[in-house]
Amino acid sequence: MQVVLLEEVSAPPEPAEAAGRRAPEEIPEPQRLFAHLSDTEILSLGTPAELLPRMRQITSEVELDALQPVLPIEAYEGLFLVAARDTVSQVLSARETYSPSPSGRGRSEGQAEPGRALAVLDCHTLI
């Protein structure tokens, strides 16, 4: 017959200063919104070259919205669409197929898209 003695052994407690030196839990860095785009793609959307470093730092649509006043409208709209999961090709293709009005400024407010009728209300008839 064999007798086996089992003894529970625990690790010695860590000194207080060693516990305080533990590496803090790593907080994942937020995903940059345009990390998957090349510089050329960002510039092709109309982004000025001097704003390219700032575009690389954007991590949310809220940050993109904050830059709207300093971005050309076509750059803001293109970047917003890409942030909403459109591809650069889709955005650029949509721009190429857009047919501006004869004035060259696109459709003005109140101008109907081709094939749609506008309902016009004469305010003078209400009085």
C-alpha positions in Angstrom: 0.0 0.0 0.0 1.2 3.5 -0.9 0.3 6.6 1.1 0.3 10.0 -0.7 0.1 13.2 1.1 -1.4 16.2 -0.8 -0.7 19.6 0.3 -2.2 22.7 -1.2 0.3 25.3 -2.2 -0.6 28.8 -3.2 1.5 31.5 -4.8 3.0 34.1 -2.4 1.1 37.4 -2.3 2.5 40.1 -4.5 4.0 43.1 -2.8 1.8 46.2 -3.0 4.3 48.1 -5.2 4.5 45.2 -7.8 0.7 45.2 -8.0 0.7 48.9 -8.8 3.2 48.4 -11.6 0.9 46.2 -13.6 0.4 47.3 -17.2 -2.9 49.1 -17.6 -5.5 47.3 -19.7 -4.8 48.2 -23.2 -7.6 50.3 -24.7 -7.9 49.6 -28.4 -7.2 52.6 -30.6 -10.3 53.6 -32.5 -10.4 52.5 -36.1 -9.6 55.4 -38.4 -12.5 56.1 -40.8 -10.4 56.3 -43.9 -7.5 53.9 -43.1 -8.5 51.7 -46.0 -8.1 54.5 -48.6 -5.0 55.6 -50.3 -3.9 59.2 -50.3 -4.8 59.3 -54.0 -8.3 58.1 -53.3 -8.9 60.7 -50.6 -7.6 63.4 -52.9 -9.7 62.2 -55.8 -12.8 62.9 -53.7 -11.8 66.6 -53.7 -10.0 66.8 -50.4 -7.3 69.6 -50.4 -3.8 68.1 -50.0 -3.2 70.3 -47.0 -6.1 68.6 -45.1 -4.9 65.0 -46.0 -3.1 64.5 -42.6 -6.2 65.6 -40.7 -8.4 63.2 -42.8 -6.1 60.4 -41.8 -6.9 61.1 -38.1 -10.7 61.0 -38.4 -12.2 58.1 -36.4 -16.0 59.0 -36.6 -18.6 60.7 -38.7 -18.9 63.3 -35.9 -15.3 64.3 -36.5 -15.9 64.5 -40.2 -19.0 66.6 -39.6 -16.9 69.0 -37.6 -14.6 69.6 -40.6 -17.5 70.3 -43.0 -17.0 74.1 -42.9 -13.4 73.8 -44.1 -13.9 71.1 -46.7 -15.1 71.7 -50.3 -18.7 70.4 -50.5 -17.7 67.7 -53.0 -15.0 66.5 -50.7 -17.3 66.4 -47.7 -20.1 64.6 -49.5 -17.7 62.1 -51.0 -16.0 61.4 -47.7 -19.4 61.1 -46.0 -20.6 58.6 -48.6 -17.4 56.5 -48.2 -17.8 56.6 -44.5 -21.3 55.2 -45.1 -19.7 52.3 -46.9 -19.9 53.5 -50.5 -16.7 52.9 -52.5 -14.6 55.7 -54.0 -15.4 54.3 -57.4 -19.2 54.5 -56.7 -18.9 58.1 -55.5 -16.8 59.2 -58.5 -19.0 57.3 -60.9 -22.1 59.0 -59.5 -20.4 62.4 -60.1 -19.6 61.5 -63.7 -23.2 60.5 -64.5 -24.6 63.6 -62.8 -25.9 65.9 -65.5 -25.8 69.5 -64.5 -28.4 72.1 -65.5 -27.7 74.3 -68.6 -26.3 76.9 -66.2 -23.6 74.5 -65.3 -24.4 74.7 -61.6 -26.4 71.5 -61.2 -30.1 71.6 -60.3 -31.1 74.5 -58.3 -33.4 74.2 -55.3 -36.9 73.6 -56.5 -35.8 72.2 -59.9 -37.2 68.8 -60.5 -35.1 65.8 -61.3 -35.6 64.6 -64.9 -38.8 62.6 -65.2 -40.4 64.1 -62.1 -43.1 66.7 -62.0 -43.0 69.7 -59.6 -46.2 70.7 -57.9 -46.2 74.5 -57.8 -48.3 76.4 -55.3 -49.1 80.0 -56.1 -49.2 81.8 -52.7 -51.3 84.6 -54.1 -54.3 82.3 -54.6 -54.4 81.5 -50.9 -55.3 85.1 -49.9 
